[in-house]
């Protein structure tokens, strides 16, 4: 497996770094905001204490009715956003500040509204006691200002914004990574197709030369060589198709797979028993690009043969799912996969073999899902018993 592809398997490190940075920023923001909120709450409580003291002072001054208005207004002038309600010794609503009454509320309904506000204020802050003397006391109920309430939610809003930015950055990175992978695959595929062109032309010339002298060259050998040359042409056409929009047409799924597996079975280990079971309705078709779809079957089957180390059973089952989609199950009796590897088997560069680039199943998944609008996944796998891949195609 090429070391250069390891970079694509290290994206978890980047995710951890981003998450850790978000946690640090979020924790710092929460701690700082919490400290700021505590300071503002203390300051607002001091304003209410001043309001209560002004009531005590002016209540003890019999001639201070006008002064009461002056003092309370001056004290609360610095901050007009702290809702406060003063209840006197007789439990009467004596005064209120910064209470927003609903529009259209009548004076007769306001006392009930204020009582409801007092109930809500009790849940947030204990009331400030106003010692009036002679055993009499009043209570000032209050709640946080609008600014303080908004500040309470600020760190959560900040975390949401940072989370959204991190998500967008992740999407951007993923898109860039996929685009880079695509460029590598397309460039590699087209260069391979280009490099195959010259030896193929030479091989075709040799086939024609051998046919021109049937007495010296066995015709059956020439026929087999020609089949392999045709096979090379097919491979070249496949590589040339990567990066281009393939042409799809209605193909008989059973026939395509039967013919290709028949060709493939003669070129894999003779110790592998291959069976194809077709439970599709006669003539069942699907939109396929035959060259690319055969490549998918080939990649999965060859991986299966490698997993069985050249000895075992390879079974292909074609059937219709309840949602009328076509399912193609490819099962081997190989070494199977762990759950961890099942999640990584389609990742670029992943391979449990000492040779290969780890791109076969990645390309197969791309061909099925991007070009044929289908699905390719590991249906089941058990270590030591085998694996089943499933291809799902729409009719």
C-alpha positions as CSV (number, residue, x, y, z in Angstrom):
1,X,0.0,0.0,0.0
2,X,1.4,3.4,-0.9
3,X,2.5,5.5,2.0
4,X,1.4,8.7,0.3
5,X,-2.3,7.7,0.8
6,X,-1.8,7.7,4.6
7,X,-2.7,11.3,4.7
8,X,-6.3,10.5,3.9
9,X,-6.4,8.2,7.0
10,X,-5.1,10.9,9.3
11,X,-8.2,13.2,9.0
12,X,-9.3,12.0,12.4
13,X,-6.3,13.9,13.8
14,X,-7.5,17.1,12.2
15,X,-11.0,16.5,13.6
16,X,-9.6,16.1,17.1
17,X,-7.6,19.3,16.8
18,X,-10.7,21.2,15.6
19,X,-12.8,19.8,18.4
20,X,-10.1,20.5,21.1
21,X,-9.9,24.1,19.8
22,X,-13.6,24.5,20.0
23,X,-13.7,23.1,23.5
24,X,-11.0,25.5,24.6
25,X,-12.7,28.5,23.1
26,X,-16.1,27.4,24.3
27,X,-14.8,26.7,27.9
28,X,-12.9,30.0,28.0
29,X,-16.0,31.9,26.7
30,X,-18.2,30.2,29.3
31,X,-15.9,30.9,32.2
32,X,-15.3,34.5,31.2
33,X,-19.0,35.2,30.6
34,X,-20.0,33.5,33.8
35,X,-17.6,35.7,35.7
36,X,-18.9,38.8,33.9
37,X,-22.5,37.7,34.7
38,X,-21.7,37.3,38.3
39,X,-20.2,40.8,38.5
40,X,-23.2,42.3,36.7
41,X,-25.6,40.5,39.0
42,X,-23.8,41.8,42.0
43,X,-23.9,45.3,40.5
44,X,-27.7,45.1,39.8
45,X,-28.3,43.8,43.3
46,X,-26.4,46.8,44.6
47,X,-28.8,49.1,42.6
48,X,-31.8,47.3,44.2
49,X,-30.2,47.7,47.6
50,X,-29.8,51.4,47.0
51,X,-33.4,51.5,45.9
52,X,-34.5,49.7,49.2
53,X,-32.3,52.1,51.3
54,X,-33.8,55.1,49.6
55,X,-37.3,53.8,50.6
56,X,-36.1,53.3,54.2
57,X,-34.6,56.8,54.3
58,X,-37.5,58.6,52.9
59,X,-40.1,56.6,54.7
60,X,-38.5,57.7,58.0
61,X,-38.7,61.3,56.8
62,X,-42.4,62.3,57.2
63,X,-41.9,65.3,55.0
64,X,-40.2,63.4,52.3
65,X,-42.9,62.4,49.8
66,X,-41.4,64.6,47.1
67,X,-37.9,63.6,48.1
68,X,-38.9,59.9,47.7
69,X,-39.6,60.5,44.0
70,X,-36.4,62.4,43.6
71,X,-34.2,59.9,45.3
72,X,-35.6,56.8,43.7
73,X,-35.5,58.4,40.2
74,X,-31.9,59.5,40.7
75,X,-30.8,56.1,42.0
76,X,-32.4,54.2,39.1
77,X,-31.4,56.8,36.5
78,X,-28.0,55.0,36.0
79,X,-29.8,51.8,35.0
80,X,-33.3,51.8,33.8
81,X,-33.4,48.1,32.9
82,X,-33.7,46.3,36.2
83,X,-37.3,45.3,36.8
84,X,-38.3,45.8,40.5
85,X,-41.5,45.7,42.5
86,X,-41.8,47.1,46.1
87,X,-44.4,45.5,48.4
88,X,-45.0,47.3,51.7
89,X,-45.5,46.0,55.2
90,X,-49.2,45.4,54.5
91,X,-48.4,43.2,51.4
92,X,-49.6,46.0,49.2
93,X,-48.0,46.8,45.8
94,X,-46.5,50.2,46.7
95,X,-44.2,50.8,43.7
96,X,-42.7,49.2,40.6
97,X,-39.8,50.1,38.2
98,X,-39.0,49.0,34.7
99,X,-42.0,46.7,34.4
100,X,-43.2,46.2,30.8
101,X,-46.9,45.9,30.9
102,X,-48.6,44.2,27.9
103,X,-50.0,46.7,25.4
104,X,-53.7,47.6,26.1
105,X,-53.6,46.3,29.7
106,X,-56.0,48.2,32.0
107,X,-55.1,49.6,35.4
108,X,-57.5,47.1,37.0
109,X,-55.5,44.1,35.5
110,X,-52.0,45.5,36.4
111,X,-52.0,44.3,40.1
112,X,-52.6,40.7,39.1
113,X,-49.9,41.0,36.4
114,X,-47.5,42.4,39.0
115,X,-48.3,39.5,41.4
116,X,-47.5,37.1,38.7
117,X,-44.2,38.9,38.1
118,X,-43.4,38.6,41.8
119,X,-43.8,34.9,41.7
120,X,-41.4,34.7,38.8
121,X,-38.9,37.0,40.5
122,X,-38.9,34.8,43.6
123,X,-37.6,31.9,41.6
124,X,-34.6,33.9,40.4
125,X,-33.6,36.1,43.4
126,X,-34.5,36.3,47.0
127,X,-36.3,39.6,47.8
128,X,-34.4,42.5,49.4
129,X,-35.8,43.3,52.8
130,X,-36.7,46.9,53.6
131,X,-36.5,47.5,57.3
132,X,-39.0,50.3,58.0
133,X,-38.6,50.3,61.9
134,X,-41.0,49.4,64.6
135,X,-40.9,45.8,63.4
136,X,-42.3,46.7,60.0
137,X,-40.7,45.7,56.9
138,X,-41.3,45.7,53.1
139,X,-39.8,43.6,50.3
140,X,-38.3,44.6,47.0
141,X,-38.6,41.9,44.4
142,X,-36.4,42.1,41.2
143,X,-35.2,40.2,38.2
144,X,-32.2,40.4,35.9
145,X,-32.2,43.2,33.3
146,X,-32.7,42.4,29.6
147,X,-29.0,43.0,29.0
148,X,-28.0,40.5,31.6
149,X,-30.4,37.9,30.3
150,X,-29.1,38.3,26.8
151,X,-25.5,38.0,28.1
152,X,-26.4,34.7,29.7
153,X,-27.1,33.1,26.3
154,X,-24.2,34.8,24.6
155,X,-21.6,31.9,25.1
156,X,-24.1,29.4,23.7
157,X,-24.7,31.6,20.7
158,X,-21.0,31.9,20.2
159,X,-20.5,28.1,20.5
160,X,-23.2,27.6,17.9
161,X,-21.5,30.0,15.5
162,X,-18.1,28.4,16.1
163,X,-19.7,25.0,15.6
164,X,-21.3,26.1,12.3
165,X,-17.9,27.6,11.1
166,X,-16.2,24.3,12.1
167,X,-18.8,22.3,10.2
168,X,-18.4,24.5,7.1
169,X,-14.6,24.2,7.4
170,X,-14.9,20.4,7.7
171,X,-17.2,20.3,4.6
172,X,-14.7,22.5,2.7
173,X,-11.8,20.2,3.7
174,X,-13.7,17.1,2.8
175,X,-14.7,18.5,-0.6
176,X,-11.1,19.6,-1.2
177,X,-9.9,16.1,-0.2
178,X,-12.4,14.4,-2.5
179,X,-11.5,16.7,-5.3
180,X,-7.8,15.9,-4.8
181,X,-8.5,12.2,-4.8
182,X,-10.6,12.5,-7.9
183,X,-7.7,14.4,-9.7
184,X,-5.3,11.6,-8.6
185,X,-7.6,8.8,-9.8
186,X,-8.5,10.5,-13.1
187,X,-4.9,11.4,-13.9
188,X,-3.6,7.9,-13.0
189,X,-6.4,6.2,-14.9
190,X,-5.9,8.3,-18.1
191,X,-2.1,7.9,-17.9
192,X,-2.5,4.1,-17.5
193,X,-4.8,4.0,-20.6
194,X,-2.3,6.1,-22.5
195,X,0.7,3.8,-21.5
196,X,-1.3,0.7,-22.5
197,X,-1.9,1.9,-26.0
198,X,1.6,1.2,-27.4
199,X,2.0,-2.4,-26.2
200,X,-1.5,-3.2,-27.2
201,X,-0.9,-2.1,-30.8
202,X,2.2,-4.2,-30.8
203,X,0.3,-7.2,-29.5
204,X,-2.4,-6.9,-32.1
205,X,0.2,-6.8,-34.8
206,X,1.7,-10.0,-33.4
207,X,-1.7,-11.7,-33.4
208,X,-2.2,-10.8,-37.0
209,X,1.3,-12.1,-37.8
210,X,0.6,-15.4,-36.0
211,X,-2.7,-15.8,-37.9
212,X,-0.8,-15.3,-41.2
213,X,1.2,-18.5,-40.6
214,X,-1.3,-21.1,-39.1
215,X,1.1,-23.9,-39.9
216,X,3.7,-22.6,-37.4
217,X,1.4,-21.1,-34.7
218,X,-1.4,-23.1,-33.0
219,X,-4.7,-21.3,-33.8
220,X,-6.1,-22.0,-30.3
221,X,-3.2,-20.3,-28.7
222,X,-3.6,-17.3,-31.1
223,X,-7.3,-17.2,-30.2
224,X,-6.5,-17.1,-26.5
225,X,-3.9,-14.3,-26.9
226,X,-6.4,-12.4,-29.0
227,X,-9.0,-12.7,-26.2
228,X,-6.5,-11.3,-23.7
229,X,-5.7,-8.4,-26.1
230,X,-9.4,-7.7,-26.3
231,X,-9.4,-7.8,-22.6
232,X,-6.7,-5.2,-22.4
233,X,-8.6,-3.0,-24.8
234,X,-11.6,-3.3,-22.4
235,X,-9.3,-2.3,-19.4
236,X,-8.0,0.6,-21.4
237,X,-11.5,1.7,-22.2
238,X,-12.4,1.5,-18.5
239,X,-9.5,3.7,-17.4
240,X,-10.3,6.2,-20.2
241,X,-13.9,6.4,-18.8
242,X,-12.8,7.6,-15.4
243,X,-13.4,11.3,-15.0
244,X,-16.0,11.3,-17.8
245,X,-19.7,11.0,-17.6
246,X,-20.4,7.3,-18.7
247,X,-23.1,6.3,-21.1
248,X,-25.7,4.1,-19.5
249,X,-28.1,1.9,-21.4
250,X,-30.5,-0.9,-20.6
251,X,-28.6,-4.1,-20.1
252,X,-29.8,-7.6,-19.1
253,X,-28.2,-7.8,-15.6
254,X,-28.2,-11.6,-15.4
255,X,-26.6,-11.9,-18.8
256,X,-23.9,-9.3,-18.1
257,X,-22.9,-11.0,-14.9
258,X,-23.1,-14.6,-16.2
259,X,-20.9,-13.8,-19.2
260,X,-18.3,-11.9,-17.3
261,X,-18.0,-14.4,-14.4
262,X,-17.7,-17.1,-17.0
263,X,-14.7,-15.2,-18.5
264,X,-13.3,-14.4,-15.0
265,X,-13.6,-17.9,-13.6
266,X,-11.2,-19.3,-16.2
267,X,-8.5,-16.8,-15.1
268,X,-8.6,-17.2,-11.3
269,X,-7.4,-20.1,-9.2
270,X,-8.8,-23.5,-10.2
271,X,-9.3,-24.2,-6.5
272,X,-12.0,-21.6,-6.3
273,X,-15.5,-22.9,-7.0
274,X,-17.7,-20.2,-8.6
275,X,-21.5,-20.4,-8.7
276,X,-23.9,-17.8,-10.1
277,X,-27.6,-18.0,-9.0
278,X,-30.0,-15.8,-11.0
279,X,-33.4,-15.3,-9.3
280,X,-34.2,-12.2,-11.4
281,X,-37.2,-12.2,-13.7
282,X,-36.2,-13.3,-17.2
283,X,-34.7,-10.3,-19.2
284,X,-34.5,-8.1,-16.1
285,X,-32.7,-4.9,-17.1
286,X,-31.0,-2.0,-15.4
287,X,-29.2,1.2,-16.6
288,X,-25.6,0.1,-16.8
289,X,-22.3,1.0,-18.4
290,X,-21.2,-2.5,-19.1
291,X,-17.4,-1.8,-19.1
292,X,-17.5,-0.1,-15.8
293,X,-20.0,-2.4,-14.1
294,X,-17.9,-5.5,-15.1
295,X,-15.0,-3.7,-13.5
296,X,-16.9,-3.5,-10.2
297,X,-17.7,-7.3,-10.3
298,X,-14.1,-8.0,-11.1
299,X,-12.7,-5.9,-8.3
300,X,-15.0,-7.5,-5.7
301,X,-14.4,-11.0,-7.0
302,X,-10.6,-10.6,-7.1
303,X,-10.7,-9.3,-3.5
304,X,-12.7,-12.3,-2.6
305,X,-10.2,-14.7,-4.2
306,X,-7.4,-13.0,-2.4
307,X,-9.3,-13.2,0.9
308,X,-9.7,-17.0,0.4
309,X,-6.0,-17.3,-0.6
310,X,-7.0,-18.9,-3.8
311,X,-9.0,-21.7,-2.2
312,X,-12.7,-21.7,-1.4
313,X,-16.2,-20.9,-2.7
314,X,-17.3,-17.8,-4.5
315,X,-21.1,-17.3,-4.8
316,X,-23.0,-14.6,-6.7
317,X,-26.8,-14.3,-6.1
318,X,-29.0,-12.0,-8.1
319,X,-32.5,-11.3,-6.8
320,X,-35.2,-8.5,-6.4
321,X,-35.6,-6.7,-3.1
322,X,-39.1,-5.8,-1.7
323,X,-38.7,-2.2,-2.9
324,X,-38.2,-3.6,-6.4
325,X,-34.5,-2.8,-6.5
326,X,-32.0,-5.3,-7.9
327,X,-29.6,-6.9,-5.4
328,X,-26.3,-8.7,-6.3
329,X,-24.7,-10.5,-3.4
330,X,-21.1,-11.6,-3.8
331,X,-20.1,-14.0,-1.0
332,X,-16.8,-15.7,-0.3
333,X,-15.5,-18.2,2.3
334,X,-12.4,-16.2,3.1
335,X,-10.9,-14.8,6.3
336,X,-13.7,-12.2,6.8
337,X,-13.3,-8.8,8.3
338,X,-13.5,-7.2,11.8
339,X,-16.2,-4.5,12.3
340,X,-13.4,-1.9,12.4
341,X,-12.2,-3.0,8.9
342,X,-15.8,-3.1,7.6
343,X,-16.0,0.6,8.2
344,X,-12.7,1.4,6.4
345,X,-12.8,-1.1,3.6
346,X,-13.9,1.5,1.0
347,X,-11.4,4.2,2.2
348,X,-8.7,5.1,-0.4
349,X,-5.4,3.5,0.4
350,X,-6.9,0.9,2.8
351,X,-5.7,-2.6,2.2
352,X,-4.9,-5.7,4.3
353,X,-2.7,-7.1,1.5
354,X,1.0,-6.5,1.2
355,X,0.6,-5.5,-2.4
356,X,-1.8,-3.2,-4.2
357,X,-2.8,0.4,-3.8
358,X,-6.0,-0.1,-1.9
359,X,-8.1,1.6,-4.6
360,X,-10.1,-1.3,-6.1
361,X,-13.1,-1.2,-3.8
362,X,-12.9,2.6,-3.6
363,X,-13.3,2.8,-7.3
364,X,-16.0,0.1,-7.3
365,X,-18.0,2.1,-4.8
366,X,-17.6,5.3,-6.8
367,X,-18.7,3.5,-10.0
368,X,-21.8,2.0,-8.4
369,X,-22.9,5.0,-6.4
370,X,-21.8,8.0,-8.5
371,X,-22.2,6.6,-12.0
372,X,-25.1,4.1,-11.5
373,X,-26.9,5.8,-8.6
374,X,-26.8,2.5,-6.7
375,X,-25.3,1.3,-3.4
376,X,-22.3,-0.9,-2.6
377,X,-21.7,-2.0,1.0
378,X,-20.6,-4.9,3.1
379,X,-23.8,-6.8,3.9
380,X,-22.2,-9.1,6.4
381,X,-18.8,-10.4,7.4
382,X,-17.5,-12.8,10.1
383,X,-13.9,-13.3,10.9
384,X,-12.8,-16.8,9.7
385,X,-16.0,-17.5,7.8
386,X,-16.3,-15.0,4.9
387,X,-17.8,-11.8,3.7
388,X,-20.8,-10.8,1.6
389,X,-20.7,-7.6,-0.5
390,X,-24.1,-6.3,-1.8
391,X,-24.7,-4.1,-4.9
392,X,-28.1,-2.5,-5.1
393,X,-29.4,-1.1,-8.4
394,X,-32.6,0.6,-9.3
395,X,-34.6,-0.9,-12.1
